[in-house]
Amino acid sequence: KEYTASFATWLARSSDTIATASAVAVNVTLDSTTHDDDTVTVWLSGGTPGVIASVEITIVTAGARTEVRTLYFAIAER
């Protein structure tokens, strides 16, 4: 499943862009991570139904600022 986190509002305050992005997943498999100037997309799979999973996304901007955000997911049966 694909999830996108927007940093557009935070970045707009200084006209900055994302230079690098990384992610760390807990209780779910992180398949890949991509980014553009103001968003980060993570692809996740797996997980155990009934367990809360999270993905911590860290960006570093072209202006050398760092921002960290965590997304939380409730894993459910399909």
Backbone as a ProteinNet text record, in pm:
[ID]
protein_1_A
[PRIMARY]
KEYTASFATWLARSSDTIATASAVAVNVTLDSTTHDDDTVTVWLSGGTPGVIASVEITIVTAGARTEVRTLYFAIAER
[TERTIARY]
85.2	0	89.3	46.2	121.8	63.3	153	112.5	202.7	143	219.3	205.4	318.2	320.9	365.2	283.3	315.1	385.1	493.9	567.1	553.2	460.1	446.5	426.9	337.6	310.8	433.4	498.2	618	730.2	748.8	855.2	827.8	701.2	665.1	707.3	718.1	756.8	894.4	979.5	1114.8	1152.7	1054.6	1078.4	1187.2	1183.3	1282.7	1225.9	1308.8	1266	1334.1	1277.3	1335.5	1457.6	1570.2	1692.2	1706.5	1682	1687.1	1572.7	1533.1	1427.4	1461	1431.6	1450.1	1331.7	1310.6	1199	1239.5	1180.3	1200.6	1062.9	1036.8	906.4	913.7	803.3	789.6	659.9	668.7	554.5	491.4	564.3	519.8	646.5	637.8	754.8	757.6	869.5	890.4	952.1	875.3	922.3	1007.1	968.2	1048.3	1004	1090	1065.3	1110	1026.1	1063.9	1023.1	1077.4	1036.7	1048	975.7	994.3	1022.1	996.3	1031.9	961.6	836.6	763.8	684	697.3	628	720.8	685.2	755.8	650.7	678.9	589	658.8	587.7	638.9	544.3	601.7	524.3	543.2	430.2	432.6	360.2	401.9	332.4	344.1	264.2	272.3	205.3	251.8	193.4	101.1	75.7	-10.2	-142.1	-255.1	-384.4	-399.1	-452.5	-473.3	-355.2	-244.3	-123.9	-111.7	-66.2	-41	99.8	109	238	267.8	395.7	432.8	546.3	555.2	665.9	714	841.3	902.5	974.8	934.1	991.5	1078.8	1202.9	1295.6	1335.6	1320.6	1367.7	1478.7	1567.9	1668.3	1646.9	1639	1607.6	1733.5	1712.6	1823.3	1888.7	1811.3	1862.5	1917.9	1937.1	1998.2	1911.1	1779.6	1689.1	1641.8	1609.9	1562.6	1423.8	1336.4	1201.8	1172.7	1109.8	1073.9	924.3	857.6	715	690.7	593.6	559.7	415.6	395.5	262	228.4	105	61.1	-50.3	-49	-147.2	-200.1	-330.2	-390.7	-397.4	-330.5	-327.7	-458	-524.2	-652.3	-647.6	-733.3	-748.3	-804.7	-766.8	-826.6	-941
-118	0	123.7	224.2	348.3	458.1	529	642.2	760.7	878.5	999.1	1099.3	1154	1258	1388.2	1491.4	1621.6	1710.4	1770.3	1866.9	2006.6	2024.1	2147.2	2271.1	2265.4	2382.5	2418.2	2318.8	2342.4	2400.6	2347.4	2393.5	2531.8	2563.6	2691.2	2812.1	2795.7	2907.1	2962.4	2879.3	2925	2898.7	2864.8	2833.7	2728.2	2625.9	2519.2	2397.5	2298.2	2173.3	2054.8	1937.6	1815.9	1775.3	1758.3	1710.8	1559.9	1509.3	1365.5	1326.6	1200.9	1148.3	1004.5	968.6	830.6	793.4	664	617.3	491.9	477	358.5	307.6	180.6	120.9	31.3	29.1	-58	-137	-269.6	-362.6	-369.8	-327.5	-336.3	-334.7	-384.9	-388.2	-264	-194.5	-78.7	-130	-125.1	-177.7	-76.1	50.4	153.5	291.6	389.1	529.8	616.1	710.6	807.5	946	1049	1185.3	1274.7	1386.8	1494.3	1620.3	1736.5	1861.1	1882.4	1830.1	1858.7	1742.3	1623.1	1506.4	1385.4	1295.5	1167.8	1058.1	957.7	845	718.5	642.9	514.5	405.2	289.1	171.1	69.9	24.8	-65.5	-194.8	-301.8	-428.8	-505.4	-611.3	-697.6	-638.2	-680.3	-636.7	-742.9	-734.3	-828.8	-761.6	-819.9	-760.2	-734.3	-617.1	-578.3	-506.1	-499	-433.9	-295.1	-199.8	-64.5	-62.2	-12.7	1.7	150.6	181.7	321.8	332.1	448.7	481.4	620.5	629.5	758.6	807.8	923.8	982	1100.1	1099.8	1209.9	1271.3	1403.5	1473.6	1570.6	1592.8	1698.8	1784.6	1914.7	2005.2	2057.2	2119.2	2182	2289.5	2349.9	2451.3	2393.3	2262.2	2190.5	2187.7	2199.2	2183.2	2038.7	1990.7	1853.9	1857.3	1770	1755.7	1606.3	1564.8	1425.3	1417.5	1325.1	1301.6	1152.4	1114.3	973.7	950.9	851.6	808.9	679.7	668.8	549.2	480.5	346.7	267	155.7	132.7	15.4	-93.8	-205.2	-314.8	-393.2	-416.5	-488.8	-600.5	-699.1	-807	-748.4	-806.9	-764.8	-852.3
0	0	0	-69.5	-85.5	4.6	74.1	158.5	127	116.9	85.7	199	242.9	346.1	280.8	295.5	237.2	339.9	296.9	377.8	317.5	222.4	145.4	232.7	328.4	413.5	495.4	553.3	634.2	548.7	428.2	339.5	281.2	260.4	197.6	280.3	410.1	496.7	462.9	403.6	372.1	226.2	144.7	2.7	-13.9	70.6	71.1	-0.2	-29.2	-91.6	-23	-41.1	15.6	-67.4	0.3	-66.3	-50.3	72.2	98.1	190.1	180.8	267.4	303.3	427.6	471.6	559.7	576.6	658.4	734	852.4	935.9	975.4	950.8	980.3	1102.9	1179.3	1295.6	1278.5	1291.4	1282.8	1144.5	1042.2	903.7	818	695.1	606.8	518.9	519.8	432.8	303.6	194.9	67.2	-9.2	-6.4	-72.8	-28.3	-56.5	-22.2	-139.9	-178.7	-280.5	-233.2	-298.5	-263.7	-385.7	-378.7	-475.1	-395.3	-449.7	-381.2	-247.6	-233.3	-109.3	-51.8	-107.9	-53.4	-45.6	44.9	57.5	45.9	-36.1	-52.3	-3.9	79.9	127.7	80.4	46.7	10.6	121.8	179	294.2	262.1	329.7	316.5	447.8	457.8	575	697.1	811	937.2	992.8	1120.4	1190.1	1225.6	1183.1	1215.4	1365.5	1398.2	1536.8	1599.2	1526.7	1577.8	1516	1593.8	1542.7	1482.7	1359.9	1292.2	1278.4	1256.2	1235.9	1135.6	1074.4	985.4	1023.1	1060.7	1092.7	967.9	917.9	797.2	837.3	790.6	817.5	684.7	675.8	556.4	595.6	501.2	511.8	388.2	408.2	298.2	229.4	115	42.6	128.4	217.5	309.6	438.9	443.3	557	683.4	667.5	781.7	787.1	906.9	925.6	987.7	938.4	993	1003	1113	1134.9	1162.8	1094.2	1117.8	1127.2	1209.5	1224.9	1183.4	1098.6	1057.2	1130.6	1180.3	1252.3	1173.5	1175.4	1101.5	1190.1	1183.1	1247.5	1141	1163.9	1067.7	1080.7	965.7	965.3	862.1	880.2	782	654	540.6	413.9	377.8
[MASK]
++++++++++++++++++++++++++++++++++++++++++++++++++++++++++++++++++++++++++++++

